[in-house]
């Protein structure tokens, strides 16, 4: 079951963070008529993936990824996209209070009932952890009864050992086509991965089932401070 | 970009000799290298818009290639370069890609700052 929300705010540093592992959740909400606002911190300027075969250069990558993000938003039904204009890999070196201010402004404007972000300290990428920490900081400034719920995506290897079983488990199979389309929209970042996944799926019925199961479920831990 | 041709890259490098140039230099194995067990740790370093002047520079190797730029007070060096492009703005972009098309190293020169 998808917990009802009034407005969802997603806060992520890179184009594709909103899609990989989370596109199904976003699509389920927009399909249910829940507005989703996305704050994207950077343009993923320093991404390592360039397409397979590669078609991007270091200098063209930001504009390519911006377009990919806009396309993914269209596919996912995200009608409100805010870019913070930060630079890839540098988010943790920005003033955390200023980052919290910027996220806080959007929170005050759209008044989300739930915020989707990485689980603090479990984002693996330093930009993930910096922006989730800033999100927590922005939420902590609100009076307790006005704080939206924070759903954290934890991608560390030891997430379950440290955090326990996820609080939220969403079956996203009914929006699988949308999820896959959003993943493909991030072509520069997903092409190699999708090709490997398709090859793996073609290798055996068991492998195909495992992939479908992996893609069909999205999980989050509610952040409790 | 296209596979490196040494003569073309040497010619491109020569156009930046003895001038104030903006340097983008990076190497990375990706932020998820350790998570995916590709390596024991994620490693990345980059400098964007370092302002440098070199009086000698060339490309070496049989591919992947190396580039060394000699400054009065030091060196700029990159290894693992596979592809190059002189773009519409006259900037020299050199990059090293792995079998999955992922960038592992880049060295770029420009007479104007690279966008932030």
Interface residues (C-beta under 8 A of the other chain):
Chain A: X46 X48 X49 X50 X51 X52 X53 X54 X57 X58 X59 X62 X87 X89 X124 X125 X126 X127 X155 X156 X157 X191 X192
Chain B: X1 X24 X26 X28 X29 X30 X31 X32 X35 X44 X46 X83 X85 X87 X91 X93 X95 X97 X100 X101 X102 X103 X104 X106 X108 X114 X115 X116
